[in-house]
Amino acid sequence: MRVRRPAGPFVLFFAFLASGACARDSILAPVPPDGAANVELRTDKAAYDRSEPGSVTIANQTSDTLYFGGCHDILERQVSGGWIEMAPIPSPCPALLLTSLPGVPITTGFDRRPATSPGTYRLRRGFQTTYGTPFFRRSNTFLILE
């Protein structure tokens, strides 16, 4: 006769992970402040349907070349009392280093999949100058519709 062992720690761990995967919103933490650099992020629309792709234009109005990653944008959702950071969707990301030259706008796509509920959102992107410290900039606000 075979004796069944109780679920091991790995089974419980994966069950825990799976339960979070179905959550309506995944919230990481309160949001860090913006940096002081003169960089503007502007989305291509003021409102998006949930299945619609989005893009953002970066206007580097500094005298420095800016560097940023290709897929580490964070969506922030407005809630009463402030903003919360939405957990990014895990996905493979090539190690790309993109540049934004002074005075030359660049347009890239952004991942709206973490926006699992309708509401007001904004995009946060991290930047680095050649000799400076890393900083964040945020886009205009936009709506995610049903």
DRENKE-153808 format. One record per residue (C-alpha): residue number from 1; residue in one letter; x, y negated, z. Coordinates in nm, 4 decimals. Layout:
DRENKE-153808
   pos   code          x          y          z
   NUM      A          X          Y          Z
...
***
This chain:
DRENKE-153808
   pos   code          x          y          z
     1      M     0.0000     0.0000     0.0000
     2      R     0.1296    -0.3422    -0.0970
     3      V     0.1257    -0.6266     0.1571
     4      R     0.0591    -0.9759     0.0209
     5      R     0.2842    -1.2464     0.1518
     6      P     0.1447    -1.5922     0.2210
     7      A     0.2206    -1.8653    -0.0306
     8      G     0.5794    -1.9740    -0.0080
     9      P     0.6987    -2.3314     0.0281
    10      F     0.7435    -2.3679    -0.3495
    11      V     0.3816    -2.2777    -0.4189
    12      L     0.2620    -2.5263    -0.1588
    13      F     0.4946    -2.7952    -0.2955
    14      F     0.3646    -2.7498    -0.6525
    15      A     0.0049    -2.7523    -0.5271
    16      F     0.0811    -3.0826    -0.3558
    17      L     0.2261    -3.2261    -0.6775
    18      A    -0.0689    -3.1077    -0.8839
    19      S    -0.3180    -3.2660    -0.6445
    20      G    -0.1512    -3.6044    -0.6975
    21      A    -0.1513    -3.5656    -1.0739
    22      C    -0.5299    -3.5896    -1.0802
    23      A    -0.5519    -3.8987    -0.8607
    24      R    -0.7360    -4.1941    -1.0108
    25      D    -0.4566    -4.4425    -0.9352
    26      S    -0.0992    -4.3730    -0.8355
    27      I     0.0384    -4.6576    -0.6314
    28      L     0.4057    -4.6859    -0.5481
    29      A     0.4668    -4.9948    -0.3398
    30      P     0.4266    -5.3702    -0.2980
    31      V     0.5952    -5.5578    -0.5802
    32      P     0.9379    -5.7305    -0.5732
    33      P     0.9603    -6.1027    -0.6614
    34      D     1.0479    -6.2414    -1.0043
    35      G     1.3993    -6.3639    -1.0810
    36      A     1.4714    -6.7294    -1.1527
    37      A     1.5893    -6.6825    -1.5149
    38      N     1.3982    -6.8593    -1.7914
    39      V     1.2580    -6.5536    -1.9693
    40      E     0.8967    -6.5229    -2.0851
    41      L     0.7049    -6.2005    -2.1479
    42      R     0.3818    -6.2389    -2.3462
    43      T     0.1487    -5.9531    -2.4395
    44      D    -0.0059    -5.9443    -2.7865
    45      K    -0.3618    -5.9452    -2.6469
    46      A    -0.5564    -6.0706    -2.3471
    47      A    -0.7622    -5.7481    -2.3232
    48      Y    -0.7092    -5.3863    -2.4307
    49      D    -0.9306    -5.0844    -2.4653
    50      R    -0.7862    -4.7916    -2.2709
    51      S    -0.6686    -4.6069    -2.5833
    52      E    -0.5211    -4.9097    -2.7579
    53      P    -0.1416    -4.9583    -2.7840
    54      G     0.0100    -5.2776    -2.6492
    55      S     0.3166    -5.4823    -2.7245
    56      V     0.5031    -5.7566    -2.5438
    57      T     0.7254    -6.0321    -2.6826
    58      I     1.0319    -6.1317    -2.4844
    59      A     1.1390    -6.4944    -2.5252
    60      N     1.4917    -6.5299    -2.3863
    61      Q     1.5275    -6.9018    -2.3145
    62      T     1.8578    -6.8626    -2.1297
    63      S     2.2073    -6.9039    -2.2718
    64      D     2.2899    -6.5383    -2.1934
    65      T     2.2296    -6.2122    -2.3750
    66      L     1.9901    -6.0002    -2.1703
    67      Y     1.9977    -5.6216    -2.1437
    68      F     1.7039    -5.3989    -2.0542
    69      G     1.6012    -5.0344    -2.0677
    70      G     1.3699    -4.8953    -2.3316
    71      C     1.1111    -4.7287    -2.1106
    72      H     1.1169    -4.8475    -1.7533
    73      D     0.8361    -5.1005    -1.7568
    74      I     0.6085    -5.1098    -1.4553
    75      L     0.2418    -5.2051    -1.4627
    76      E     0.1071    -5.4018    -1.1706
    77      R    -0.2658    -5.4173    -1.0937
    78      Q    -0.4352    -5.7075    -0.9214
    79      V    -0.6143    -5.6192    -0.5995
    80      S    -0.7648    -5.8388    -0.3329
    81      G    -0.4723    -6.0013    -0.1601
    82      G    -0.2105    -5.9549    -0.4333
    83      W    -0.0585    -5.7049    -0.6733
    84      I     0.0283    -5.3366    -0.6473
    85      E     0.2736    -5.1359    -0.8542
    86      M     0.1311    -4.8460    -1.0556
    87      A     0.3368    -4.5274    -1.0643
    88      P     0.4788    -4.4658    -1.4141
    89      I     0.3785    -4.1556    -1.6066
    90      P     0.6704    -3.9091    -1.6008
    91      S     0.8011    -3.8685    -1.9539
    92      P     1.1358    -3.8160    -2.1231
    93      C     1.3181    -4.1400    -2.1829
    94      P     1.6290    -4.1750    -2.3967
    95      A     1.9048    -4.3759    -2.2340
    96      L     1.8640    -4.6836    -2.4526
    97      L     2.0064    -5.0229    -2.3709
    98      L     1.8208    -5.2945    -2.5613
    99      T     1.9332    -5.6560    -2.5965
   100      S     1.7543    -5.9883    -2.6116
   101      L     1.9658    -6.2645    -2.7635
   102      P     1.9255    -6.6265    -2.6513
   103      G     1.6534    -6.8018    -2.8525
   104      V     1.5610    -6.4897    -3.0547
   105      P     1.2205    -6.3397    -2.9607
   106      I     1.1973    -5.9608    -2.9585
   107      T     0.8755    -5.7553    -2.9534
   108      T     0.8530    -5.4066    -2.8026
   109      G     0.5733    -5.1713    -2.7066
   110      F     0.4792    -5.0940    -2.3483
   111      D     0.3162    -4.7957    -2.1802
   112      R    -0.0334    -4.8687    -2.0518
   113      R    -0.1079    -4.5091    -1.9461
   114      P    -0.0534    -4.5832    -1.5748
   115      A    -0.3557    -4.8188    -1.5952
   116      T    -0.6084    -4.5532    -1.5022
   117      S    -0.8807    -4.7957    -1.3921
   118      P    -1.0296    -5.1033    -1.5578
   119      G    -0.8988    -5.4271    -1.4117
   120      T    -0.6466    -5.7089    -1.4365
   121      Y    -0.2865    -5.6055    -1.4964
   122      R     0.0532    -5.7488    -1.5787
   123      L     0.3771    -5.5937    -1.6972
   124      R     0.7068    -5.6102    -1.5041
   125      R     1.0340    -5.5555    -1.6850
   126      G     1.3843    -5.5516    -1.5398
   127      F     1.6725    -5.7377    -1.7036
   128      Q     2.0462    -5.7768    -1.6557
   129      T     2.2853    -6.0406    -1.7871
   130      T     2.6433    -5.9558    -1.8745
   131      Y     2.7850    -6.0886    -1.5486
   132      G     2.4745    -6.1546    -1.3411
   133      T     2.2626    -5.9550    -1.1055
   134      P     1.9545    -5.7619    -1.2186
   135      F     1.6223    -5.9475    -1.2076
   136      F     1.2555    -5.8946    -1.2946
   137      R     1.0162    -6.0947    -1.5086
   138      R     0.6415    -6.0500    -1.5428
   139      S     0.4063    -6.0937    -1.8355
   140      N     0.0858    -6.2862    -1.8545
   141      T    -0.2134    -6.1094    -1.7045
   142      F    -0.4324    -5.8934    -1.9284
   143      L    -0.7458    -5.6839    -1.8886
   144      I    -0.7833    -5.3106    -1.9277
   145      L    -1.1422    -5.2385    -2.0291
   146      E    -1.3446    -4.9212    -1.9770
***
